[in-house]
Amino acid sequence: MVVAQNLMECEDNKLPDHSTNTSAQISDPLVNSSLLNGERESTTIDSLSTTTACEGQILNSCCRTPSSGILLPSEKETVETNIDVEEKQNDELDKQDQLVEAKETDEQKLHKIASELLHTERAYVSRLDLLDQGFYSKLLAEANRGSFPAEVVNKIFSNISSINAFHSKFLLPELEKRMQEWILTPRIGDILQKLAPFLKMYGEYVKNFDNAMELVKTWTERSPLFKSIIQDIQKQKVCGSLTLQHHMLEPVQRIPRYEMLLKDYLRKLPQDSLDWKDAEKSLEIISTAASHSNSAIRKMENLKKLLEIYEMLGEEEDIVNPSNELIKEGQILKLAARNTSAQERYLFLFNNMLLYCVPKFSLVGSKFSVRTRVGIDGMKIIETHNEEYPHTFQVSGKERTLELQASSAQDKEEWIKALQNTIEAFQQRNETFRNAIAKEYEDMPAEVSNAELGKRAPRWIRDNEVTMCMKCKEPFNALTRRRHHCRACGHVVCWKCSDYKAHLEYDSNKLNKVCKDCYHIITGCTDSEEKKKRGILEIESAEVSGNSVICSFLQYMEKSKPWQKAWCVIPKHEALVLYMYGAPQDVKALATIPLLGYTVDDTPRSADLPHSFKLTQSKSVHSFAADSEELKQKWLKVINLAVKGEMPKCQNELQLSLEEQPESSKKSEC
């Protein structure tokens, strides 16, 4: 009886408190919040302490029975029965506690996600305002003064003002209002579902992003005032020491951020929630927009990498192009062709070329200089076996063949695999392109026939349909080999292949730029006649060297580029023009300098090579160095006349034959 009475007292003391506590937790949201902040843990501990104390009292009562210390059978059964009942009740209460705790955790997480959305939205709107009211407004104001084209500024920033207005006047205020009334309306899906369609305006911004990056780069280099305005804004504290390009990337990154937060929100949201359908529908709309943004982000990351490499190469290689993609880079050894000694080199493998570079041992500035650019088109990879030098392979391209040595068998395998995959991908792209073009033209009228050339306007091949000149097959690039259209056949050709003009009947017999083939057909000009009208660089070195006023090897340097040896010629029939070739037998000149109007400077400077002189005109500076003072004076005698438009009187006396040159100048190493 004593045991039974003690048990009943413990049950009476414990159960009502616990049940009351449980109901309070479920009904009162403020209590829910406090429990999650740590009060629940202490309450649970107190409950357990009470339970333990009761159990202790029961056991003590059992031990104090007036007998020899052994429980009577009826008393023992009563204790065991009551303990079993108590344990079952405790298990049920624990399960209820766990359900309540799990529910509270999910609700708290949903609130946290909504709070993060609001917090990041505020920061994002401030960045949009910086782009719109900071960079865009100030650049446009200066452009309206005529400093640079306003059209350029508008193209760079696209519809950033509309995006800023949408977020600052609609989305952000809606989110702030909702978070203030979260206890009554704990949902965000309805807001996003209502406003998500407006995110389609990002399509225009993302589509224009690559072009905007290119324009920023171009006009920063072209206009000092444009560059100065951007730099002044970037120095402000609000910019956080980040560049304009970095801030312009934020709108592209924002849509994937919405997608990530909304996916997390749906994972925590019960499917029977009133917000489920709205959240699911808004995620569907946002995910579509995010796919375009992710593509732009990858392009931006690739562009950043290209810019890094561009700086590492001394800003001399034209590689910063959205179509270029870095595949692999790394150090490697190159086996010399003559003595098989190994030389340290560095490779940059892109989707369309391989840059073979020499490391520079410099603490500042460029880290590498490009020795050779080998195109992927026509490249072959051959495994080689060299007993003295293991792990070797050969890269054979149109421009050069390289025998390379990897650091290990694995490194060799990785390079060969990367090169082979790049070659296969390049070939597949070209094949796909050719098939697409063939299919596109199946139902189209045939190209202009030879009989109709110049009489009927052609269909122009679009620029993005070709990557190389349709005549000489050389790849296009932004600086030295740009795209041009033949007005007769419509083909896309390089400047070299379009350096001809012919009268076209369909254009009122006006002179138009045409390709070499069309020029021959329209004018009926023969090869021998055309030879007289070749471009200025197309004259063979042997042709002018044999009939020149003076010719020899000279060291040549332009701007900050390194010195290089060039075969220089001033021909008799053009005594006012200096031709420069790579070697005496080259069929095409590397460059020409019309000497008329230049100023000759032969004052020696400590930084110059011995026997050097310069030709300057406006901002153009060409530096030369001869092998001897005697050779320098012979060149100056001819050049001093040419810059004044005069011809040498005794050409035979001035002409320097190959036999008269010093031995050092006869070696044609380039």
VOGU-3710 file (C-alpha; in Angstrom, 3 decimals, decimal comma):
1> mvvaqnlmec> 0,000/0,000/0,000  2,830/2,333/0,799  4,417/1,558/-2,577  1,142/2,051/-4,413  0,505/5,335/-2,646  4,019/6,623/-3,526  3,574/5,642/-7,154  0,271/7,473/-7,376  1,772/10,596/-5,822  4,636/10,583/-8,341
11> ednklpdhst> 2,240/10,123/-11,256  0,004/12,913/-9,952  3,001/15,251/-9,611  4,465/14,517/-13,041  1,789/13,842/-15,659  -0,335/16,987/-15,399  2,739/19,253/-15,614  4,061/17,469/-18,671  0,801/17,444/-20,587  0,201/21,095/-19,829
21> ntsaqisdpl> 3,686/21,909/-21,054  3,105/19,980/-24,268  -0,146/21,704/-25,122  1,426/25,076/-24,465  4,239/24,283/-26,847  1,832/23,453/-29,665  -0,562/26,368/-29,243  1,695/29,308/-28,457  4,091/30,409/-31,266  6,055/32,594/-28,875
31> vnssllnger> 6,737/29,575/-26,703  7,737/27,650/-29,816  10,327/30,307/-30,586  11,668/30,364/-27,031  11,905/26,606/-26,934  13,991/26,619/-30,084  16,310/29,151/-28,503  17,244/26,736/-25,692  14,415/26,773/-23,160  13,033/23,475/-24,394
41> esttidslst> 16,234/21,674/-23,503  16,095/22,819/-19,878  12,400/21,916/-19,619  13,101/18,417/-20,853  15,948/18,024/-18,356  13,684/19,164/-15,486  11,094/16,626/-16,556  13,663/13,874/-16,608  14,911/14,931/-13,158  11,384/14,704/-11,788
51> ttacegqiln> 10,931/11,264/-13,293  14,225/10,079/-11,813  13,330/11,436/-8,380  10,024/9,575/-8,430  11,693/6,378/-9,446  14,170/6,866/-6,613  11,336/7,314/-4,129  9,688/4,135/-5,356  12,844/2,108/-4,920  13,498/3,571/-1,468
61> sccrtpssgi> 9,954/2,755/-0,399  10,406/-0,789/-1,592  13,583/-1,132/0,447  11,850/0,184/3,612  9,142/-2,534/3,769  8,823/-4,011/7,322  10,160/-7,484/6,617  13,378/-9,350/6,276  14,173/-7,326/3,124  12,492/-9,564/0,573
71> llpseketve> 9,452/-8,216/-1,326  6,226/-10,101/-1,098  5,022/-11,529/-4,456  1,966/-9,262/-4,630  4,049/-6,157/-3,881  6,691/-7,092/-6,482  4,083/-7,559/-9,219  2,527/-4,194/-8,388  5,887/-2,370/-8,717  6,756/-4,008/-12,041
81> tnidveekqn> 3,313/-3,275/-13,484  3,479/0,389/-12,519  7,015/0,772/-13,956  5,882/-0,700/-17,313  2,947/1,721/-17,489  5,242/4,621/-16,690  7,773/3,662/-19,373  5,042/3,420/-22,049  3,705/6,826/-21,095  7,227/8,309/-21,271
91> deldkqdqlv> 7,805/6,786/-24,751  4,588/8,311/-26,062  5,477/11,703/-24,658  8,978/11,526/-26,212  7,436/10,803/-29,623  5,151/13,810/-29,285  8,103/15,971/-28,299  10,094/14,843/-31,356  7,203/15,636/-33,726  6,762/19,089/-32,231
101> eaketdeqkl> 10,508/19,739/-32,374  10,751/18,609/-36,049  7,805/20,825/-37,009  9,320/23,799/-35,253  12,687/23,186/-36,948  11,150/23,213/-40,454  9,156/26,363/-39,696  12,247/28,043/-38,387  14,220/27,031/-41,497  11,511/28,425/-43,774
111> hkiasellht> 11,676/31,710/-41,875  15,473/31,695/-42,158  15,327/31,174/-45,947  12,826/34,007/-46,335  15,025/36,260/-44,170  18,081/35,413/-46,285  16,140/36,249/-49,440  15,245/39,660/-48,027  18,777/40,334/-46,751  20,441/39,460/-50,075
121> erayvsrldl> 17,776/41,387/-52,006  18,621/44,578/-50,106  22,335/44,152/-50,879  21,533/43,346/-54,512  19,386/46,476/-54,961  22,266/48,613/-53,676  24,534/47,033/-56,339  21,947/47,659/-59,037  21,746/51,270/-57,931  25,541/51,521/-58,163
131> ldqgfyskll> 25,464/50,225/-61,741  22,472/52,354/-62,768  22,961/55,637/-60,905  26,738/55,334/-60,525  28,492/53,934/-63,569  25,729/54,215/-66,172  24,524/57,747/-65,339  28,010/59,262/-65,089  29,296/57,629/-68,270  26,165/58,624/-70,170
141> aeanrgsfpa> 26,413/62,228/-68,939  29,992/62,417/-70,214  29,017/60,737/-73,488  26,310/63,358/-74,050  29,075/65,960/-73,921  30,631/64,252/-76,943  33,577/62,586/-75,223  32,600/59,147/-76,558  29,481/57,685/-78,224  26,364/57,508/-76,038
151> evvnkifsni> 25,333/54,467/-78,048  28,324/52,571/-76,639  27,297/53,337/-73,044  23,701/52,243/-73,714  24,903/48,988/-75,259  27,168/48,261/-72,286  24,467/48,678/-69,638  21,579/47,339/-71,722  18,318/47,453/-69,663  19,946/47,806/-66,228
161> ssinafhskf> 17,653/50,764/-65,371  14,523/48,621/-65,894  15,987/45,811/-63,793  16,864/48,276/-61,020  13,365/49,790/-61,055  11,698/46,360/-60,847  13,723/45,234/-57,821  13,787/48,529/-55,904  10,125/49,485/-56,471  8,358/46,125/-56,576
171> llpelekrmq> 10,166/42,987/-55,404  12,084/44,441/-52,440  9,094/46,357/-50,956  6,896/43,246/-51,291  9,470/41,102/-49,454  9,932/43,681/-46,688  6,171/43,933/-46,133  5,787/40,144/-46,024  8,578/39,661/-43,469  6,930/42,229/-41,185
181> ewiltprigd> 3,741/40,164/-41,165  5,433/36,736/-41,269  3,654/35,385/-38,141  0,264/35,913/-39,810  1,357/35,068/-43,380  4,415/32,751/-43,344  4,903/32,370/-47,115  6,908/33,838/-50,046  5,833/31,619/-52,961  2,839/33,828/-53,778
191> ilqklapflk> 5,060/36,922/-54,094  7,608/35,191/-56,313  4,901/33,553/-58,438  3,344/36,976/-59,072  6,628/38,735/-59,902  8,741/35,926/-61,426  7,464/36,567/-65,004  9,111/39,994/-64,849  12,488/38,250/-64,486  12,283/37,552/-68,222
201> mygeyvknfd> 13,730/41,036/-68,676  17,044/39,488/-67,604  17,155/37,664/-70,941  18,113/40,868/-72,743  20,822/41,680/-70,191  22,323/38,175/-70,222  22,218/37,972/-74,024  24,089/41,276/-74,273  26,593/40,402/-71,517  29,463/39,139/-73,725
211> namelvktwt> 29,213/42,143/-76,015  29,103/44,476/-72,994  32,327/42,987/-71,594  34,025/43,431/-74,959  32,880/47,064/-75,223  34,151/47,877/-71,705  37,545/46,413/-72,607  37,696/48,195/-75,983  36,708/51,643/-74,752  38,871/51,436/-71,634
221> ersplfksii> 41,831/51,047/-73,982  40,557/53,555/-76,547  39,344/56,441/-74,370  41,413/57,728/-71,404  38,389/59,706/-70,129  36,156/56,616/-70,251  38,793/54,707/-68,279  39,258/57,567/-65,785  35,529/57,779/-64,942  35,350/54,033/-64,266
231> qdiqkqkvcg> 38,495/54,086/-62,135  37,229/57,042/-60,061  33,971/55,222/-59,265  35,823/51,985/-58,491  37,899/53,816/-55,869  34,760/54,715/-53,897  34,006/52,778/-50,726  30,644/51,596/-52,053  32,449/49,616/-54,761  34,281/47,498/-52,224
241> sltlqhhmle> 37,508/47,510/-54,299  35,740/45,580/-57,086  35,800/46,329/-60,810  32,929/47,420/-63,035  33,018/43,999/-64,730  32,561/42,310/-61,356  29,503/44,411/-60,536  28,068/43,839/-64,017  28,223/40,108/-63,352  25,927/40,379/-60,303
251> pvqripryem> 22,627/40,560/-62,282  23,741/37,446/-64,161  24,440/35,649/-60,869  21,234/36,798/-59,144  18,768/34,529/-60,984  20,653/31,292/-60,054  20,634/32,609/-56,464  16,824/32,852/-56,509  16,667/29,337/-57,924  18,892/27,921/-55,174
261> llkdylrklp> 16,950/29,601/-52,343  13,593/28,564/-53,784  14,671/24,938/-54,158  15,767/24,939/-50,516  12,466/26,563/-49,521  10,462/23,837/-51,302  12,476/21,089/-49,623  11,446/22,397/-46,199  7,861/23,240/-47,204  5,161/20,579/-46,539
271> qdsldwkdae> 3,392/19,555/-49,750  0,009/20,275/-48,194  1,061/23,888/-47,543  -0,986/26,684/-49,118  2,281/28,107/-50,498  3,359/24,907/-52,291  1,742/25,491/-55,709  2,855/29,122/-55,933  6,424/28,260/-54,911  6,580/25,368/-57,375
281> ksleiistaa> 5,292/27,483/-60,265  7,681/30,349/-59,526  10,603/27,881/-59,388  9,678/26,637/-62,851  9,809/30,185/-64,278  13,016/31,099/-62,438  14,803/27,885/-63,462  14,261/28,727/-67,149  15,844/32,143/-66,669  18,658/30,644/-64,565
291> shsnsairkm> 19,771/28,288/-67,341  20,667/31,296/-69,513  22,402/33,021/-66,604  24,488/29,938/-65,783  25,710/29,849/-69,365  26,734/33,511/-69,125  28,487/32,877/-65,784  30,545/30,076/-67,340  31,462/32,379/-70,209  32,461/35,102/-67,751
301> enlkklleiy> 34,633/32,702/-65,775  36,249/31,588/-69,017  36,740/35,224/-70,033  38,378/35,988/-66,671  40,779/33,100/-67,209  41,578/34,340/-70,714  42,292/37,807/-69,313  44,677/36,299/-66,744  46,534/34,416/-69,479  46,503/37,556/-71,660
311> emlgeeediv> 48,315/39,426/-68,864  50,712/36,507/-68,299  51,655/36,737/-71,980  52,436/40,453/-71,758  49,140/41,511/-73,397  50,576/40,720/-76,823  48,511/37,689/-77,887  44,981/38,180/-79,186  43,308/35,417/-77,142  40,560/37,323/-75,278
321> npsnelikeg> 37,621/36,119/-77,328  34,400/34,477/-76,061  34,861/31,701/-78,635  38,235/30,725/-77,124  38,188/28,169/-74,323  41,153/27,035/-72,235  41,393/23,232/-72,197  44,685/22,580/-70,379  47,873/24,351/-69,360  51,105/23,266/-67,774
331> qilklaarnt> 54,862/23,054/-67,739  56,630/20,690/-70,120  60,087/20,055/-71,587  60,920/20,503/-75,247  63,640/18,439/-76,920  65,897/20,591/-79,071  66,034/19,524/-82,713  69,841/19,623/-82,982  71,287/18,224/-79,770  68,219/16,684/-78,025
341> saqerylflf> 68,799/18,774/-74,904  65,646/19,392/-72,849  64,413/22,961/-72,480  61,745/24,176/-70,069  58,586/25,357/-71,828  54,937/26,082/-70,978  51,844/25,107/-72,977  48,388/26,689/-73,160  45,940/24,427/-74,992  42,775/26,116/-76,269
351> nnmllycvpk> 39,890/24,694/-78,258  41,374/26,074/-81,480  45,123/26,487/-80,898  48,163/25,525/-78,842  50,426/28,288/-77,501  54,022/27,132/-77,098  55,645/29,527/-74,606  59,015/30,265/-73,029  59,039/31,181/-69,297  60,322/34,625/-68,329
361> fslvgskfsv> 62,242/34,977/-65,097  60,674/38,255/-63,981  59,094/39,301/-60,699  56,694/41,713/-62,406  54,978/41,901/-65,777  54,497/39,010/-68,160  55,480/35,495/-67,128  55,731/33,939/-70,596  56,517/34,899/-74,164  54,834/33,027/-77,008
371> rtrvgidgmk> 57,331/31,249/-79,218  54,818/29,572/-81,550  51,069/29,436/-82,081  50,054/26,054/-83,520  46,521/25,725/-84,914  44,372/22,703/-84,004  43,242/22,406/-87,629  45,420/19,723/-89,228  47,286/18,934/-85,980  48,502/15,361/-85,363
381> iiethneeyp> 49,769/13,745/-82,155  52,411/11,008/-82,374  53,814/8,959/-79,493  57,604/8,813/-79,665  60,139/6,634/-77,875  63,460/8,059/-76,799  65,771/5,892/-74,672  67,557/8,895/-73,236  64,403/10,950/-72,617  61,300/9,011/-71,479
391> htfqvsgker> 57,646/10,096/-71,721  58,009/11,917/-75,041  55,448/12,671/-77,747  55,260/14,796/-80,864  52,836/17,579/-81,765  52,812/18,116/-85,513  50,958/21,172/-86,827  50,918/23,262/-89,974  53,044/25,930/-88,325  55,580/23,771/-86,489
401> tlelqassaq> 56,403/20,279/-85,187  57,379/19,980/-81,513  58,894/16,997/-79,704  57,872/17,304/-76,060  58,760/15,456/-72,857  56,240/15,073/-70,028  57,219/14,796/-66,369  55,738/11,305/-66,002  53,867/8,592/-67,858  50,602/9,887/-66,382
411> dkeewikalq> 51,390/13,478/-67,408  52,160/12,277/-70,936  48,900/10,334/-71,092  46,904/13,363/-69,883  48,475/15,692/-72,461  47,946/13,251/-75,339  44,351/12,662/-74,268  43,632/16,396/-73,978  45,194/17,123/-77,366  43,401/14,231/-79,102
421> ntieafqqrn> 40,039/15,183/-77,594  40,539/18,810/-78,649  41,410/17,772/-82,209  38,367/15,477/-82,415  36,051/18,157/-81,013  37,438/20,699/-83,505  36,911/18,325/-86,424  33,409/17,467/-85,221  32,453/21,150/-84,961  33,680/21,781/-88,487
431> etfrnaiake> 31,844/18,721/-89,813  28,631/19,743/-88,038  28,999/23,250/-89,422  29,540/21,985/-92,979  26,523/19,689/-92,738  24,370/22,485/-91,351  25,435/24,828/-94,133  24,822/22,157/-96,773  21,354/21,479/-95,379  20,553/25,178/-95,196
441> yedmpaevsn> 21,434/25,695/-98,833  19,650/22,590/-100,192  16,449/24,466/-100,985  18,097/27,785/-101,736  19,022/29,134/-105,149  22,525/28,312/-106,304  25,306/30,831/-105,822  25,808/33,509/-108,414  27,151/31,868/-111,556  30,320/33,094/-113,212
451> aelgkraprw> 28,257/34,613/-116,016  26,230/36,637/-113,499  29,103/37,831/-111,298  28,779/41,558/-110,860  25,410/41,595/-112,632  23,294/40,198/-109,788  23,636/40,970/-106,080  24,789/37,881/-104,136  23,505/36,482/-100,858  26,059/37,365/-98,186
461> irdnevtmcm> 27,345/34,531/-96,023  26,798/35,539/-92,394  29,897/36,308/-90,306  29,047/33,746/-87,624  28,765/30,960/-90,204  32,500/30,842/-90,876  35,619/30,809/-88,716  38,176/31,014/-91,532  38,643/32,777/-94,853  36,632/30,987/-97,553
471> kckepfnalt> 39,488/31,496/-100,019  42,840/30,967/-98,254  41,363/28,990/-95,286  43,288/31,047/-92,712  41,419/31,497/-89,375  39,944/34,918/-88,610  40,911/36,999/-85,584  39,885/40,409/-84,302  43,110/42,258/-85,111  45,234/40,954/-87,964
481> rrrhhcracg> 42,761/38,908/-90,006  39,288/40,389/-89,869  36,206/39,418/-91,881  35,289/41,096/-95,193  32,608/40,296/-97,771  33,174/39,946/-101,482  30,496/42,125/-103,111  30,399/39,866/-106,147  29,980/36,339/-104,689  29,065/37,154/-101,049
491> hvvcwkcsdy> 31,802/34,973/-99,520  33,475/35,931/-96,228  37,187/36,501/-96,850  40,191/38,031/-95,107  41,711/41,399/-96,003  44,400/39,738/-98,083  41,897/37,880/-100,256  39,601/40,900/-100,582  42,266/43,449/-101,521  40,807/43,884/-105,021
501> kahleydsnk> 38,240/46,213/-106,592  36,042/45,797/-109,631  33,135/47,639/-111,294  29,880/45,827/-110,493  26,974/46,213/-112,917  24,259/45,656/-110,299  25,658/48,601/-108,286  25,617/51,123/-111,137  29,135/50,052/-112,203  30,656/51,453/-109,009
511> lnkvckdcyh> 33,999/50,122/-107,747  33,422/47,500/-105,061  35,642/45,309/-102,908  35,815/41,798/-104,381  37,832/38,631/-103,804  40,728/37,531/-105,982  38,750/34,883/-107,884  35,881/37,239/-108,729  38,360/39,930/-109,723  39,907/37,608/-112,306
521> iitgctdsee> 36,514/36,598/-113,712  34,978/40,088/-113,838  38,025/41,931/-115,193  39,421/39,087/-117,280  42,820/39,920/-115,815  45,455/37,204/-116,326  47,869/36,010/-113,640  50,751/37,915/-115,210  48,757/41,133/-115,251  47,521/40,585/-111,742
531> kkkrgileie> 51,076/40,075/-110,543  51,755/43,707/-111,275  48,834/44,677/-109,073  49,695/42,499/-106,125  49,404/43,809/-102,586  52,449/45,670/-101,316  53,500/42,746/-99,085  53,176/40,118/-101,842  56,524/40,842/-103,533  59,039/38,021/-103,063
541> saevsgnsvi> 62,213/38,807/-101,186  64,466/37,247/-103,832  62,788/39,395/-106,477  63,551/42,707/-104,744  66,859/41,697/-103,159  68,398/40,982/-106,530  67,449/44,432/-107,781  67,753/46,653/-104,721  69,458/49,828/-103,605  70,524/48,131/-100,376
551> csflqymeks> 69,678/44,915/-98,553  70,991/43,159/-95,442  70,026/41,732/-92,082  69,151/44,304/-89,398  67,929/43,925/-85,854  64,427/45,412/-85,598  62,223/46,470/-82,678  58,773/48,061/-82,569  57,358/49,605/-79,365  58,139/47,364/-76,388
561> kpwqkawcvi> 58,447/44,131/-78,329  61,743/42,235/-78,199  64,434/42,734/-80,821  64,268/40,362/-83,783  66,383/39,864/-86,869  64,819/40,884/-90,193  65,964/40,845/-93,809  65,578/44,474/-94,870  65,411/45,645/-98,501  64,956/48,961/-100,292
571> pkhealvlym> 64,207/48,029/-103,951  65,335/50,165/-106,875  61,822/50,507/-108,306  60,520/51,703/-104,918  63,454/53,496/-103,346  61,150/55,253/-100,853  59,861/52,022/-99,251  61,643/49,702/-96,811  60,575/46,033/-97,023  61,161/43,653/-94,082
581> ygapqdvkal> 61,238/39,863/-94,501  61,856/37,001/-92,110  64,548/35,560/-94,404  66,137/36,352/-97,824  63,992/33,745/-99,641  60,588/34,576/-98,148  57,764/35,033/-100,649  55,966/37,654/-98,586  57,122/40,658/-96,588  56,341/40,853/-92,880
591> atipllgytv> 55,898/44,619/-93,054  56,714/47,700/-95,112  57,644/51,223/-94,048  57,008/54,111/-96,491  60,039/56,225/-95,569  58,827/59,582/-96,883  58,213/62,005/-94,019  59,992/59,996/-91,313  62,634/61,556/-89,047  65,965/59,757/-88,680
601> ddtprsadlp> 67,491/59,623/-85,185  70,939/58,028/-84,863  71,813/59,414/-81,432  73,090/56,475/-79,347  71,413/55,705/-76,011  72,617/53,432/-73,248  69,574/51,158/-73,543  69,939/50,727/-77,321  71,928/48,090/-79,129  75,249/49,142/-80,699
611> hsfkltqsks> 75,071/50,698/-84,191  71,358/51,491/-83,817  69,134/54,197/-85,310  65,427/55,057/-85,226  62,742/56,155/-87,664  59,994/58,248/-86,044  56,786/59,757/-87,367  54,018/60,979/-85,062  53,502/58,078/-82,601  55,161/55,515/-84,834
621> vhsfaadsee> 58,710/54,517/-83,823  60,828/51,871/-85,592  64,228/50,939/-84,132  67,001/49,259/-86,137  70,512/48,057/-85,325  73,212/47,020/-87,804  76,031/44,514/-87,243  78,681/47,196/-87,757  79,047/50,946/-87,847  79,975/50,742/-91,546
631> lkqkwlkvin> 76,747/48,940/-92,417  74,742/51,412/-90,332  76,175/54,392/-92,217  75,353/52,799/-95,590  71,745/52,363/-94,520  71,546/55,927/-93,171  72,891/57,316/-96,437  70,026/55,740/-98,365  67,319/56,397/-95,758  68,241/60,086/-95,303
641> lavkgempkc> 67,508/60,582/-98,996  64,313/58,519/-98,976  62,714/60,404/-96,064  63,064/63,610/-98,130  61,621/61,956/-101,229  64,955/61,844/-103,076  66,451/58,968/-105,041  70,131/57,964/-104,695  72,236/59,241/-107,584  74,685/56,341/-107,839
651> qnelqlslee> 72,696/53,276/-106,905  75,459/50,884/-107,903  77,847/52,433/-105,406  75,279/52,305/-102,612  74,051/48,782/-103,269  75,377/46,320/-100,743  75,660/42,811/-102,127  75,501/39,705/-100,001  79,182/38,990/-100,684  80,201/42,305/-99,098
661> qpesskksec> 78,343/41,688/-95,855  80,133/40,505/-92,712  79,862/36,801/-92,009  77,639/37,441/-88,993  74,954/39,032/-91,143  74,799/36,120/-93,608  73,353/33,706/-91,066  69,595/33,741/-91,354  68,527/32,615/-87,882  65,049/33,779/-86,914
//
